[in-house]
Amino acid sequence: MMQEDDYTAIVIRPAVVVDAPRVARVQIEAWQHAFAHILSPTYLQGLVIAPRAERWREHFLHSVEGIYVAEGGCEVIGFVNCGPSRDEDGADAGEIYQLYVHPTRWRSGAGRQLLNRAEEDLRGRGFPRATLWTLEDNARGRAFYTHHGYAEDGARQPLTIGEQQVWEVRYARQLTAG
């Protein structure tokens, strides 16, 4: 059971290879809760930590992205990764690729701290703005990003997850004046 003090003791640090299974667990359990109304229950129940952890291990070893974890009570409770925009129109933008917090730690401040760290990383790389993609039907995520100064910029794209097609919308915000 979480103690109230656990919510104030969140540390954001760079991810390391040994974090891979914990990052995979956070990602899967966050998806299973946040997207239960969007994605197929069969797909969500079929997500397995071991292969996802292996992909994260490889990613940690070979990526130039900024990858950070939130630790609370000596456990990984969330993560974010960011880097240059992957969008054709994003030459001047950094992108937040993923930001997930374990469902038991939603509203703990970990998401805000991870978002702040990603923005700091992107500013340090010289990007004047940040973008991110989120599922169109992800009301919780969209409200979080709006609350933190992001706004839809009109871009929308299809995404296939499992055998299901869903839509993503892009959010953006200025990181620097001007």
KOLRO-878145 format. One line per 5 residues: number of its first residue (from 1); for each residue x, y, z of N, C-alpha, C, O, CB. Coordinates in Angstrom, 2 decimals, padded with zeros to 5 digits. Glycine has a CB too. Example, Ala and Ser with C-alpha at 12.3 -4.5 7.8 and 13.67 -1.06 7.14 Angstrom:
1) 013.19,-005.69,007.80,012.30,-004.50,007.80,013.20,-003.30,007.80,014.24,-003.32,008.46,011.31,-004.47,009.05  012.85,-002.25,007.08,013.67,-001.06,007.14,012.90,000.03,007.87,013.41,001.14,008.04,014.08,-000.60,005.72
end
This chain:
1) 000.84,-001.19,000.00,000.00,000.00,000.00,000.88,001.25,000.00,001.89,001.32,000.71,-000.95,000.00,001.22  000.49,002.23,-000.81,001.27,003.46,-000.91,001.04,004.33,000.32,-000.09,004.49,000.79,000.90,004.23,-002.19  002.11,004.89,000.82,002.03,005.86,001.90,001.96,007.25,001.28,002.46,007.46,000.17,003.25,005.74,002.86  001.35,008.18,001.96,001.24,009.54,001.43,002.61,010.10,001.11,002.77,010.81,000.11,000.52,010.45,002.43  003.63,009.80,001.94,004.98,010.29,001.70,005.56,009.80,000.39,006.41,010.47,-000.19,005.89,009.89,002.84
6) 005.12,008.62,-000.10,005.64,008.07,-001.35,005.37,009.02,-002.52,006.14,009.04,-003.48,005.01,006.71,-001.63  004.30,009.79,-002.45,003.94,010.66,-003.56,004.83,011.89,-003.64,004.93,012.50,-004.70,002.50,011.08,-003.44  005.47,012.25,-002.56,006.34,013.41,-002.59,007.78,013.01,-002.90,008.59,013.88,-003.24,006.28,014.16,-001.27  008.11,011.74,-002.79,009.48,011.27,-002.98,009.67,010.69,-004.38,010.06,009.53,-004.52,009.83,010.23,-001.93  009.41,011.49,-005.39,009.58,011.04,-006.77,010.90,011.60,-007.29,011.16,012.80,-007.19,008.38,011.48,-007.67
11) 011.72,010.72,-007.84,013.01,011.11,-008.40,012.98,010.81,-009.89,012.61,009.71,-010.31,014.19,010.36,-007.69  013.37,011.79,-010.70,013.48,011.60,-012.15,014.96,011.43,-012.46,015.79,012.25,-012.07,012.84,012.81,-012.96  015.28,010.35,-013.18,016.68,010.07,-013.52,016.75,009.44,-014.90,015.75,008.92,-015.39,017.34,009.15,-012.46  017.92,009.48,-015.53,018.07,008.79,-016.81,017.83,007.29,-016.63,018.23,006.70,-015.63,019.48,009.04,-017.41  017.18,006.69,-017.61,016.95,005.25,-017.59,018.25,004.52,-017.87,019.12,005.01,-018.59,015.86,004.84,-018.62
16) 018.38,003.33,-017.28,019.52,002.46,-017.53,018.99,001.09,-017.95,017.81,000.78,-017.75,020.44,002.35,-016.26  019.85,000.28,-018.51,019.44,-001.00,-019.09,018.65,-001.86,-018.11,017.67,-002.50,-018.49,020.66,-001.77,-019.57  019.07,-001.89,-016.85,018.36,-002.74,-015.88,016.93,-002.28,-015.60,016.16,-003.00,-014.97,019.14,-002.78,-014.58  016.57,-001.09,-016.06,015.20,-000.59,-015.91,014.24,-001.21,-016.92,013.03,-001.08,-016.77,015.17,000.91,-016.04  014.76,-001.86,-017.94,013.92,-002.33,-019.05,012.69,-003.12,-018.61,011.59,-002.81,-019.09,014.75,-003.18,-019.97
21) 012.79,-004.12,-017.74,011.58,-004.85,-017.35,010.57,-003.99,-016.60,009.36,-004.16,-016.74,011.95,-006.04,-016.50  011.08,-003.06,-015.81,010.17,-002.18,-015.04,009.49,-001.17,-015.96,008.31,-000.85,-015.77,010.94,-001.45,-013.92  010.21,-000.67,-016.93,009.61,000.23,-017.92,008.55,-000.52,-018.72,007.47,000.01,-018.97,010.70,000.82,-018.86  008.86,-001.75,-019.12,007.89,-002.56,-019.86,006.63,-002.80,-019.03,005.51,-002.72,-019.55,008.51,-003.91,-020.26  006.79,-003.08,-017.75,005.64,-003.30,-016.88,004.78,-002.05,-016.77,003.55,-002.12,-016.88,006.10,-003.74,-015.48
26) 005.41,-000.91,-016.56,004.66,000.35,-016.48,003.90,000.58,-017.78,002.72,000.92,-017.77,005.61,001.54,-016.19  004.59,000.40,-018.91,003.96,000.64,-020.21,002.74,-000.26,-020.40,001.67,000.22,-020.77,004.96,000.41,-021.34  002.89,-001.55,-020.14,001.79,-002.49,-020.35,000.63,-002.20,-019.41,-000.53,-002.16,-019.84,002.27,-003.92,-020.16  000.91,-002.01,-018.13,-000.18,-001.79,-017.18,-000.86,-000.44,-017.41,-002.07,-000.32,-017.19,000.34,-001.87,-015.75  -000.11,000.55,-017.83,-000.73,001.84,-018.17,-001.65,001.69,-019.38,-002.76,002.21,-019.38,000.36,002.91,-018.46
31) -001.18,000.97,-020.39,-002.03,000.72,-021.57,-003.29,-000.02,-021.17,-004.39,000.33,-021.60,-001.26,-000.08,-022.64  -003.15,-001.06,-020.35,-004.30,-001.88,-019.97,-005.36,-001.07,-019.24,-006.55,-001.37,-019.35,-003.85,-003.05,-019.11  -004.95,-000.07,-018.50,-005.92,000.77,-017.79,-006.39,001.95,-018.63,-007.59,002.20,-018.73,-005.31,001.27,-016.50  -005.45,002.67,-019.22,-005.80,003.89,-019.95,-006.54,003.64,-021.25,-007.35,004.47,-021.66,-004.56,004.67,-020.23  -006.27,002.52,-021.89,-006.84,002.27,-023.21,-007.87,001.15,-023.22,-008.23,000.66,-024.29,-005.74,001.95,-024.17
36) -008.35,000.75,-022.05,-009.32,-000.35,-021.97,-010.59,-000.05,-022.76,-011.23,-000.97,-023.28,-009.68,-000.62,-020.51  -010.95,001.21,-022.87,-012.16,001.60,-023.61,-011.88,001.85,-025.10,-012.79,002.13,-025.87,-012.78,002.85,-022.98  -010.61,001.75,-025.49,-010.21,002.05,-026.86,-009.76,000.80,-027.61,-010.18,000.56,-028.75,-009.09,003.08,-026.87  -008.92,000.01,-026.97,-008.31,-001.14,-027.63,-008.99,-002.45,-027.23,-009.62,-002.53,-026.17,-006.82,-001.21,-027.31  -008.84,-003.43,-028.06,-009.43,-004.75,-027.83,-008.94,-005.36,-026.52,-007.74,-005.34,-026.25,-009.09,-005.69,-029.00
41) -009.85,-005.89,-025.69,-009.43,-006.56,-024.46,-008.48,-007.73,-024.75,-007.55,-007.97,-023.97,-010.65,-007.07,-023.69  -008.70,-008.43,-025.83,-007.82,-009.55,-026.19,-006.41,-009.05,-026.45,-005.44,-009.66,-025.99,-008.37,-010.29,-027.43  -006.29,-007.95,-027.17,-004.97,-007.38,-027.45,-004.30,-006.96,-026.14,-003.15,-007.32,-025.89,-005.10,-006.18,-028.41  -005.02,-006.21,-025.31,-004.44,-005.70,-024.07,-004.04,-006.82,-023.12,-002.99,-006.75,-022.48,-005.42,-004.77,-023.38  -004.86,-007.85,-023.01,-004.55,-008.98,-022.13,-003.37,-009.80,-022.66,-002.71,-010.50,-021.90,-005.77,-009.88,-021.96
46) -003.12,-009.71,-023.95,-002.03,-010.47,-024.56,-000.68,-009.79,-024.49,000.32,-010.36,-024.94,-002.36,-010.73,-025.97  -000.61,-008.59,-023.94,000.68,-007.91,-023.83,001.54,-008.62,-022.79,001.07,-008.94,-021.70,000.48,-006.41,-023.44  002.80,-008.87,-023.14,003.70,-009.66,-022.30,004.95,-008.84,-022.00,005.52,-008.20,-022.88,004.09,-011.01,-023.00  005.36,-008.85,-020.75,006.48,-008.03,-020.32,007.81,-008.46,-020.95,008.55,-007.60,-021.43,006.60,-008.08,-018.81  008.14,-009.74,-020.96,009.48,-010.19,-021.38,009.89,-009.70,-022.77,010.97,-009.12,-022.90,009.53,-011.70,-021.35
51) 009.08,-009.91,-023.82,009.54,-009.43,-025.13,009.61,-007.91,-025.20,010.48,-007.35,-025.88,008.62,-009.95,-026.22  008.71,-007.23,-024.52,008.73,-005.77,-024.53,009.97,-005.27,-023.77,010.59,-004.29,-024.18,007.43,-005.20,-023.89  010.32,-005.95,-022.68,011.52,-005.58,-021.92,012.76,-005.75,-022.77,013.68,-004.93,-022.71,011.63,-006.43,-020.65  012.80,-006.81,-023.57,013.96,-007.03,-024.45,014.07,-005.90,-025.47,015.18,-005.43,-025.76,013.84,-008.39,-025.16  012.94,-005.45,-026.03,012.97,-004.33,-026.97,013.47,-003.07,-026.27,014.25,-002.30,-026.84,011.56,-004.08,-027.58
56) 013.03,-002.85,-025.03,013.51,-001.69,-024.28,015.01,-001.80,-024.00,015.73,-000.80,-024.11,012.72,-001.54,-022.96  015.50,-002.99,-023.65,016.95,-003.16,-023.41,017.75,-002.74,-024.64,018.71,-001.98,-024.54,017.27,-004.65,-023.06  017.32,-003.23,-025.80,018.00,-002.87,-027.05,017.91,-001.37,-027.30,018.88,-000.73,-027.72,017.39,-003.64,-028.24  016.76,-000.82,-027.04,016.54,000.61,-027.23,017.48,001.42,-026.33,018.12,002.36,-026.78,015.05,000.98,-026.94  017.57,001.04,-025.05,018.45,001.74,-024.12,019.90,001.67,-024.58,020.65,002.64,-024.42,018.32,001.15,-022.71
61) 020.31,000.55,-025.13,021.70,000.37,-025.55,022.07,001.15,-026.80,023.22,001.55,-026.96,021.96,-001.08,-025.78  021.09,001.38,-027.70,021.43,001.95,-029.01,020.77,003.29,-029.33,021.03,003.86,-030.39,021.04,000.98,-030.05  019.96,003.80,-028.45,019.21,005.02,-028.75,019.97,006.27,-028.34,020.75,006.27,-027.39,017.87,004.98,-028.05  019.72,007.34,-029.08,020.25,008.65,-028.70,019.14,009.52,-028.11,019.34,010.71,-027.87,020.88,009.35,-029.93  017.99,008.92,-027.87,016.87,009.64,-027.27,017.18,009.94,-025.81,018.05,009.33,-025.18,015.57,008.82,-027.38
66) 016.45,010.92,-025.29,016.43,011.12,-023.86,015.40,010.17,-023.28,014.22,010.26,-023.63,016.12,012.61,-023.48  015.82,009.27,-022.41,014.90,008.31,-021.79,015.07,008.45,-020.28,016.16,008.26,-019.74,015.18,006.83,-022.27  013.97,008.78,-019.62,014.01,009.05,-018.19,012.94,008.23,-017.48,011.88,007.95,-018.03,013.81,010.56,-017.90  013.24,007.86,-016.24,012.26,007.15,-015.43,011.95,007.98,-014.20,012.76,008.78,-013.72,012.77,005.75,-015.03  010.75,007.77,-013.69,010.34,008.33,-012.39,010.40,007.18,-011.41,009.82,006.12,-011.63,008.90,008.98,-012.44
71) 011.11,007.40,-010.31,011.18,006.42,-009.25,010.43,006.95,-008.04,010.56,008.12,-007.67,012.65,006.08,-008.89  009.67,006.07,-007.44,008.98,006.39,-006.20,009.03,005.18,-005.31,008.65,004.09,-005.73,007.51,006.83,-006.46  009.50,005.34,-004.11,009.60,004.20,-003.21,010.50,003.11,-003.76,010.21,001.93,-003.58,008.24,003.64,-002.94  011.59,003.47,-004.43,012.58,002.53,-005.00,012.02,001.68,-006.13,012.57,000.62,-006.43,013.10,001.62,-003.91  010.95,002.12,-006.77,010.45,001.38,-007.93,010.18,002.36,-009.06,009.85,003.52,-008.84,009.16,000.59,-007.57
76) 010.32,001.87,-010.29,010.02,002.68,-011.46,008.50,002.79,-011.55,007.79,001.79,-011.62,010.63,002.07,-012.78  008.02,004.04,-011.54,006.57,004.28,-011.58,006.13,004.98,-012.85,004.93,005.18,-013.08,006.14,005.09,-010.37  007.10,005.37,-013.69,006.76,006.04,-014.94,008.00,006.25,-015.77,009.12,006.05,-015.30,006.06,007.37,-014.67  007.79,006.65,-017.02,008.91,006.93,-017.91,008.46,007.86,-019.02,007.27,008.01,-019.30,009.48,005.62,-018.50  009.45,008.49,-019.62,009.24,009.34,-020.79,010.44,009.17,-021.70,011.56,008.96,-021.23,009.05,010.85,-020.38
81) 010.21,009.25,-023.00,011.33,009.31,-023.93,011.04,010.38,-024.97,009.89,010.62,-025.35,011.59,007.92,-024.61  012.12,011.02,-025.42,011.97,012.17,-026.31,013.20,012.31,-027.18,014.25,011.74,-026.91,011.74,013.45,-025.51  013.04,013.09,-028.25,014.13,013.35,-029.18,013.63,014.20,-030.33,012.60,014.86,-030.20,014.73,012.04,-029.69  014.33,014.19,-031.44,013.90,014.97,-032.60,012.55,014.49,-033.12,012.23,013.30,-033.04,014.95,014.90,-033.71  011.77,015.40,-033.63,010.47,015.05,-034.21,010.65,014.07,-035.36,011.59,014.17,-036.15,009.73,016.31,-034.69
86) 009.73,013.12,-035.43,009.74,012.15,-036.54,008.82,012.60,-037.67,008.70,011.91,-038.69,009.31,010.76,-036.03  008.16,013.74,-037.51,007.20,014.22,-038.50,007.89,014.98,-039.62,008.89,015.66,-039.40,006.16,015.12,-037.84  007.36,014.85,-040.83,007.93,015.54,-041.99,007.98,017.05,-041.79,008.90,017.72,-042.25,007.13,015.22,-043.24  006.98,017.59,-041.10,006.93,019.05,-040.88,007.54,019.45,-039.54,007.28,020.54,-039.05,005.48,019.54,-040.95  008.35,018.57,-038.94,008.85,018.83,-037.60,010.32,019.13,-037.48,010.93,018.82,-036.46,008.55,017.69,-036.77
91) 010.92,019.72,-038.51,012.36,019.97,-038.47,012.78,020.84,-037.28,013.89,020.69,-036.77,012.81,020.63,-039.76  011.91,021.75,-036.85,012.25,022.65,-035.75,011.70,022.17,-034.42,011.73,022.92,-033.44,011.74,024.04,-036.04  011.20,020.94,-034.35,010.53,020.47,-033.14,011.21,019.25,-032.55,011.76,018.40,-033.24,009.10,020.16,-033.44  011.14,019.20,-031.23,011.45,017.98,-030.52,010.14,017.25,-030.30,009.06,017.85,-030.35,012.19,018.25,-029.17  010.22,015.97,-030.04,009.00,015.19,-029.86,009.09,014.37,-028.57,010.12,013.79,-028.25,008.76,014.25,-031.07
96) 008.00,014.35,-027.85,007.85,013.45,-026.72,007.19,012.20,-027.29,006.03,012.22,-027.68,006.99,014.09,-025.52  007.96,011.12,-027.34,007.50,009.90,-028.00,006.50,009.12,-027.13,005.48,008.64,-027.62,008.69,009.01,-028.35  006.81,009.01,-025.86,005.94,008.26,-024.94,006.09,008.85,-023.55,007.17,009.27,-023.15,006.29,006.74,-024.93  004.98,008.88,-022.82,005.00,009.27,-021.41,003.92,008.44,-020.73,002.73,008.59,-021.01,004.76,010.83,-021.22  004.35,007.56,-019.84,003.40,006.70,-019.12,003.76,006.67,-017.64,004.93,006.65,-017.27,003.39,005.27,-019.70
101) 002.73,006.66,-016.82,002.87,006.50,-015.38,002.00,005.31,-014.99,000.91,005.11,-015.52,002.44,007.81,-014.60  002.51,004.52,-014.05,001.73,003.36,-013.60,000.39,003.84,-013.04,000.34,004.84,-012.33,002.52,002.55,-012.51  -000.70,003.14,-013.36,-002.04,003.58,-012.93,-002.18,003.81,-011.43,-002.97,004.65,-011.00,-003.05,002.58,-013.36  -001.43,003.07,-010.61,-001.53,003.28,-009.16,-000.89,004.60,-008.74,-001.06,005.03,-007.60,-000.86,002.13,-008.41  -000.16,005.24,-009.65,000.51,006.50,-009.33,000.00,007.68,-010.16,000.60,008.75,-010.15,001.99,006.35,-009.54
106) -001.12,007.49,-010.88,-001.73,008.62,-011.57,-002.06,009.69,-010.55,-002.46,009.39,-009.42,-003.00,008.18,-012.36  -001.89,010.92,-010.95,-002.18,012.10,-010.13,-001.21,012.25,-008.95,-001.52,012.91,-007.97,-003.60,012.03,-009.61  -000.04,011.62,-009.07,000.97,011.72,-008.01,001.97,012.84,-008.26,002.76,013.17,-007.39,001.71,010.40,-007.88  001.93,013.42,-009.46,002.92,014.41,-009.85,004.03,013.83,-010.72,004.82,014.58,-011.29,003.53,015.04,-008.63  004.08,012.50,-010.84,005.13,011.88,-011.64,005.02,012.26,-013.11,006.04,012.53,-013.75,005.08,010.36,-011.50
111) 003.82,012.29,-013.65,003.64,012.66,-015.06,004.12,014.07,-015.34,004.80,014.31,-016.33,002.18,012.53,-015.45  003.76,014.99,-014.46,004.18,016.38,-014.62,005.70,016.48,-014.56,006.31,017.18,-015.37,003.55,017.27,-013.53  006.32,015.77,-013.62,007.78,015.82,-013.50,008.48,015.20,-014.71,009.50,015.71,-015.18,008.22,015.09,-012.22  007.92,014.12,-015.22,008.49,013.51,-016.43,008.34,014.44,-017.63,009.28,014.58,-018.42,007.80,012.16,-016.72  007.19,015.07,-017.77,006.97,016.01,-018.86,007.96,017.17,-018.77,008.55,017.58,-019.77,005.51,016.54,-018.85
116) 008.14,017.70,-017.57,009.09,018.80,-017.37,010.51,018.37,-017.77,011.24,019.14,-018.39,009.07,019.27,-015.91  010.89,017.14,-017.40,012.25,016.66,-017.72,012.42,016.49,-019.23,013.47,016.82,-019.77,012.53,015.32,-017.02  011.39,015.98,-019.90,011.46,015.85,-021.36,011.58,017.21,-022.03,012.36,017.38,-022.96,010.22,015.10,-021.89  010.81,018.17,-021.56,010.88,019.52,-022.13,012.26,020.13,-021.90,012.81,020.79,-022.79,009.80,020.43,-021.53  012.83,019.91,-020.73,014.18,020.39,-020.43,015.19,019.76,-021.39,016.09,020.44,-021.89,014.55,020.09,-018.96
121) 015.05,018.46,-021.63,015.93,017.75,-022.57,015.82,018.36,-023.96,016.84,018.65,-024.60,015.58,016.23,-022.61  014.59,018.56,-024.42,014.38,019.10,-025.77,014.90,020.53,-025.90,015.49,020.87,-026.92,012.89,019.05,-026.13  014.68,021.37,-024.88,015.24,022.72,-024.89,016.76,022.67,-024.96,017.38,023.44,-025.69,014.79,023.51,-023.63  017.37,021.74,-024.21,018.82,021.57,-024.22,019.36,021.15,-025.58,020.53,021.40,-025.88,019.22,020.55,-023.19  018.53,020.53,-026.39,018.93,020.14,-027.75,018.66,021.27,-028.74,018.96,021.13,-029.93,018.17,018.87,-028.18
126) 018.11,022.39,-028.27,017.89,023.55,-029.12,016.54,023.60,-029.81,016.34,024.42,-030.71,018.94,023.60,-030.14  015.61,022.75,-029.40,014.29,022.78,-030.05,013.42,023.88,-029.43,013.27,023.94,-028.21,013.59,021.39,-029.91  012.84,024.74,-030.27,011.99,025.81,-029.75,010.57,025.36,-029.42,009.83,026.07,-028.74,011.93,026.94,-030.74  010.18,024.16,-029.91,008.84,023.67,-029.61,008.86,022.16,-029.47,009.77,021.47,-029.94,007.84,024.10,-030.71  007.82,021.67,-028.80,007.67,020.23,-028.58,006.34,019.77,-029.15,005.35,020.49,-029.10,007.78,019.87,-027.08
131) 006.34,018.57,-029.70,005.11,017.95,-030.17,004.98,016.57,-029.52,005.95,016.03,-028.98,005.09,017.84,-031.73  003.80,016.04,-029.58,003.54,014.68,-029.13,002.26,014.20,-029.78,001.40,014.99,-030.16,003.45,014.61,-027.57  002.14,012.90,-029.89,000.94,012.28,-030.45,000.25,011.50,-029.34,000.91,010.85,-028.53,001.29,011.35,-031.65  -001.07,011.56,-029.31,-001.84,010.77,-028.36,-003.08,010.24,-029.05,-003.56,010.83,-030.02,-002.22,011.62,-027.11  -003.60,009.15,-028.55,-004.81,008.58,-029.15,-005.95,009.57,-029.04,-006.16,010.19,-027.99,-005.18,007.24,-028.49
136) -006.69,009.70,-030.12,-007.80,010.65,-030.17,-008.82,010.38,-029.07,-009.40,011.32,-028.52,-008.47,010.59,-031.53  -009.06,009.11,-028.74,-010.04,008.76,-027.72,-009.47,008.69,-026.31,-010.13,008.21,-025.40,-010.66,007.43,-028.07  -008.25,009.16,-026.13,-007.59,009.16,-024.83,-007.90,010.47,-024.10,-007.05,011.36,-024.03,-006.06,008.96,-024.98  -009.10,010.58,-023.56,-009.53,011.82,-022.92,-008.64,012.20,-021.74,-008.33,013.37,-021.56,-010.98,011.70,-022.45  -008.22,011.23,-020.95,-007.38,011.51,-019.78,-006.05,012.10,-020.23,-005.61,013.13,-019.70,-007.13,010.21,-018.96
141) -005.40,011.48,-021.20,-004.13,011.98,-021.70,-004.26,013.35,-022.33,-003.42,014.23,-022.11,-003.55,011.02,-022.70  -005.30,013.53,-023.10,-005.49,014.83,-023.76,-005.71,015.93,-022.74,-005.19,017.04,-022.90,-006.69,014.76,-024.73  -006.46,015.64,-021.69,-006.68,016.64,-020.63,-005.37,016.97,-019.92,-005.11,018.13,-019.60,-007.73,016.14,-019.61  -004.55,015.96,-019.68,-003.25,016.16,-019.04,-002.39,017.11,-019.88,-001.84,018.08,-019.36,-002.52,014.81,-018.84  -002.28,016.83,-021.17,-001.43,017.67,-022.02,-001.98,019.08,-022.15,-001.21,020.05,-022.14,-001.28,017.04,-023.40
146) -003.27,019.22,-022.28,-003.89,020.55,-022.34,-003.60,021.33,-021.06,-003.26,022.51,-021.10,-005.42,020.44,-022.57  -003.74,020.67,-019.93,-003.48,021.30,-018.63,-002.05,021.82,-018.54,-001.78,022.81,-017.85,-003.75,020.31,-017.50  -001.13,021.16,-019.24,000.28,021.55,-019.18,000.72,022.38,-020.38,001.91,022.41,-020.71,001.13,020.31,-019.08  -000.23,023.04,-021.03,000.11,024.02,-022.05,000.18,023.54,-023.47,000.55,024.31,-024.36,001.36,024.61,-021.72  -000.15,022.30,-023.73,-000.15,021.77,-025.09,-001.52,022.01,-025.71,-002.54,022.04,-025.02,000.20,020.25,-025.10
151) -001.54,022.18,-027.04,-002.79,022.37,-027.77,-002.73,021.55,-029.05,-001.66,021.37,-029.64,-003.04,023.88,-028.07  -003.88,021.06,-029.47,-003.94,020.36,-030.75,-003.47,021.30,-031.84,-003.80,022.49,-031.83,-005.38,019.83,-031.05  -002.70,020.77,-032.79,-002.24,021.63,-033.88,-002.89,021.29,-035.21,-002.49,021.81,-036.25,-000.75,021.52,-034.01  -003.90,020.40,-035.19,-004.65,020.07,-036.40,-004.19,018.81,-037.11,-004.89,018.32,-038.00,-004.57,021.19,-037.33  -003.03,018.27,-036.74,-002.55,017.05,-037.40,-003.25,015.83,-036.77,-003.47,015.76,-035.57,-001.00,016.92,-037.27
156) -003.58,014.89,-037.64,-004.28,013.67,-037.22,-003.80,012.55,-038.15,-003.62,012.77,-039.35,-005.88,013.85,-037.29  -003.61,011.36,-037.59,-003.14,010.25,-038.42,-003.67,008.93,-037.89,-003.91,008.78,-036.69,-001.60,010.22,-038.47  -003.86,007.97,-038.80,-004.29,006.63,-038.36,-003.10,005.86,-037.79,-001.95,006.10,-038.17,-004.92,005.85,-039.53  -003.40,004.95,-036.89,-002.38,004.10,-036.28,-003.00,002.71,-036.11,-004.13,002.59,-035.64,-001.88,004.68,-034.91  -002.27,001.69,-036.48,-002.74,000.33,-036.28,-002.07,-000.24,-035.05,-000.84,-000.29,-034.96,-002.47,-000.55,-037.53
161) -002.89,-000.68,-034.10,-002.41,-001.32,-032.88,-003.05,-002.70,-032.84,-004.28,-002.82,-032.77,-002.76,-000.47,-031.58  -002.22,-003.72,-032.87,-002.76,-005.07,-033.03,-003.40,-005.14,-034.41,-002.75,-004.87,-035.42,-003.80,-005.42,-031.89  -004.65,-005.49,-034.45,-005.39,-005.52,-035.72,-006.41,-004.39,-035.80,-007.29,-004.40,-036.67,-006.09,-006.87,-035.89  -006.29,-003.45,-034.92,-007.28,-002.38,-034.81,-006.70,-001.05,-035.28,-005.57,-000.70,-034.96,-007.78,-002.26,-033.35  -007.49,-000.31,-036.05,-007.06,001.02,-036.46,-007.69,002.05,-035.52,-008.90,002.03,-035.27,-007.45,001.31,-037.93
166) -006.86,002.93,-035.02,-007.29,004.03,-034.17,-006.71,005.31,-034.77,-005.93,005.26,-035.72,-006.85,003.83,-032.67  -007.08,006.44,-034.20,-006.56,007.72,-034.68,-005.76,008.39,-033.58,-006.09,008.32,-032.40,-007.71,008.63,-035.15  -004.70,009.06,-034.01,-003.88,009.87,-033.13,-004.05,011.33,-033.51,-004.27,011.66,-034.68,-002.39,009.45,-033.19  -003.95,012.20,-032.53,-003.94,013.64,-032.77,-002.63,014.19,-032.20,-002.09,013.67,-031.23,-005.19,014.35,-032.13  -002.15,015.25,-032.84,-000.88,015.83,-032.41,-001.13,017.08,-031.58,-001.99,017.90,-031.88,000.02,016.17,-033.62
171) -000.34,017.18,-030.53,-000.35,018.35,-029.65,001.02,019.02,-029.75,002.01,018.36,-030.05,-000.69,017.96,-028.17  001.06,020.32,-029.51,002.32,021.06,-029.57,002.32,022.19,-028.57,001.26,022.65,-028.12,002.57,021.60,-030.99  003.50,022.63,-028.23,003.65,023.84,-027.41,005.03,024.44,-027.63,005.98,023.73,-027.97,003.42,023.53,-025.89  005.12,025.73,-027.44,006.40,026.43,-027.52,007.23,026.10,-026.29,006.70,026.05,-025.18,006.20,027.97,-027.66  008.50,025.88,-026.47,009.41,025.66,-025.35,010.23,026.89,-025.04,010.71,027.06,-023.92,010.32,024.49,-025.65
176) 010.39,027.75,-026.03,011.16,028.97,-025.87,010.34,030.14,-026.38,009.41,029.97,-027.17,012.52,028.87,-026.61  010.69,031.31,-025.92,009.99,032.51,-026.39,010.29,032.75,-027.86,011.40,032.51,-028.34,010.40,033.74,-025.55  009.28,033.23,-028.56,009.52,033.59,-029.95,008.92,032.73,-030.94,009.08,032.97,-032.14,010.88,033.64,-030.20
end
